[in-house]
Amino acid sequence: MQTIDRSHLVLIPSYNPGSKIILTVTEARSAWNPVWVVVDGSTDGSLEILEEMAEKDQGLKVIKLNHNQGKGAAVHEGIRLAHQSGYTHVLTMDSDGQHPSGSIGAFMALSKASPDSMILGWPVFEADAPSLRVKGRQISNWWANLETLWSGIGDSLFGFRVYPIDPLMEILNHQPFMRRFDFDPEAVVRLRWRGIRAINESAPVRYFTAQEGGVTHFKYGRDNLLLTFMHTRLFIEFIVRLPLLILRRWRES
């Protein structure tokens, strides 16, 4: 029987994830205890499947949001409840099978060795990765690195990562944004602004076809506009913060 970890948990935001959710949660539970899933207003029957799984597994907790609010909002609710329960760190991963459950243990070990840092996944793509998505993330990564003076963010969009809860909660509680697809990149930029060091660790990522059960909720027009708006906001704030950021960068070097 797995021993429950009282400081680190796996947090999976989920919205209409398709058939991959069963394998994702099963593999995550094999790798870690506990695993929490925040069901973000799903309408595909996955809530009922997860609740049935949780009835048979004390290491699995299902949190239900009544309507779809976005990935960032789901993570916010999960870490809020985790903080109330005394947890200090969360490893976030997607529910659609793209992220590597086999890397959970290694990422948690890195976090426990450096609890004041965030552990960021560096995606290792296979040939099935859509070239448009790969090239698009390079643009976002360039902006995120500019906004943090190239201080260690490897990939700003890969959602397989470990966050220290306290500083992230402080950020989320004072930000009206970061509730949807803009959550992952804005979180790492703002955490770096607070002096949270980034440790990058390679992790494989898969893109599944629809025939393989793959599901994506990324909309190129809508979400690229969201990211553009986010980086515009961050860059303006970056200019204001620049003297302090340069001083911190100098102290860290």
C-alpha positions, -999 to +999 in steps of 0.1 A: +000+000+000+013+035-009+021+058+019+003+091+015+026+121+011+016+150+033+035+178+016+033+171-022+003+161-042-005+156-079-032+180-092-050+173-125-073+200-139-098+183-163-124+194-188-140+169-212-107+149-214-120+120-234-111+083-228-075+091-218-086+102-184-089+067-170-053+058-180-040+092-169-054+090-134-046+053-130-009+059-140-007+090-118-020+071-088+005+043-095+032+069-093+020+090-064-004+093-034-024+115-033-038+125-066-065+152-069-086+158-100-105+191-104-134+184-128-140+218-145-176+216-155-171+185-177-201+173-196-187+141-212-194+117-184-158+118-170-170+131-136-191+100-130-162+078-141-138+096-117-162+095-088-166+058-093-128+054-093-125+075-061-150+054-043-125+024-046-093+044-041-087+065-010-057+081-026-079+098-053-099+129-046-124+144-071-133+181-068-162+193-089-167+227-104-203+232-115-195+250-147-164+254-169-142+282-156-108+275-173-076+256-165-062+284-143-094+286-123-094+248-118-058+249-106-066+278-083-094+259-066-072+228-063-043+246-046-067+266-024-080+234-010-046+218-009-033+248+011-062+244+035-052+208+040-016+216+048+001+207+015+030+228+004+036+218-032+015+206-062+026+188-094+002+198-121-004+177-152-030+175-180-058+150-180-055+140-217-026+116-215+000+139-230+021+143-198+044+116-185+032+099-153+064+080-152+083+113-145+062+122-114+085+106-089+116+123-103+099+157-103+087+153-068+122+143-056+137+174-072+111+195-055+117+180-021+155+186-026+148+223-035+115+232-019+119+269-026+121+263-063+096+255-090+104+224-111+095+231-148+091+204-174+111+208-205+091+190-232+107+164-254+086+162-285+080+132-307+074+133-344+036+135-338+039+170-323+020+196-345+047+219-359+024+249-355+021+243-318+059+237-314+067+269-333+041+289-315+054+280-280+089+292-291+074+327-294+058+326-260+090+312-245+110+341-260+087+367-244+086+349-211+124+348-210+126+385-220+102+394-192+124+375-167+157+386-181+166+351-193+168+339-157+160+302-162+126+296-177+131+268-202+095+263-214+067+286-203+037+266-216+044+230-206+020+223-177+039+194-162+056+211-133+058+214-095+048+247-079+054+258-043+019+266-031+023+297-009+038+321-035+015+309-062-016+314-040-005+349-032-002+357-069-036+341-078-054+358-050-043+392-063-047+386-101-079+388-120-063+370-149-045+336-151-078+317-151-076+301-185-049+290-210-028+320-199-022+304-165+010+284-171+032+311-187+020+339-164+025+318-133+062+311-141+069+348-150+053+361-118+070+335-097+104+344-111+096+381-104+091+370-067+125+353-068+113+317-071+141+298-089+133+276-119+148+241-122+142+227-157+138+189-161+132+171-194+100+152-198+085+134-229+052+147-242+027+130-266+002+143-290-026+118-297-048+118-328-085+117-325-085+081-335-061+074-305-085+092-281-067+125-282-087+156-272-076+193-275-094+224-263-067+247-276-082+272-301-055+288-322-072+321-328-088+326-293-059+313-273-032+330-292-050+363-287-052+355-250-015+349-249-008+381-269-029+401-244-011+384-215+024+391-228+014+427-235+003+431-199+034+414-186+058+434-208+043+467-196+046+456-160+081+443-168+092+478-179+080+492-145+097+465-126+129+465-146+153+482-122+143+458-094+146+428-117+180+439-129+191+442-092+177+407-083+193+392-114+227+407-105+223+393-069+215+358-082+244+357-106 
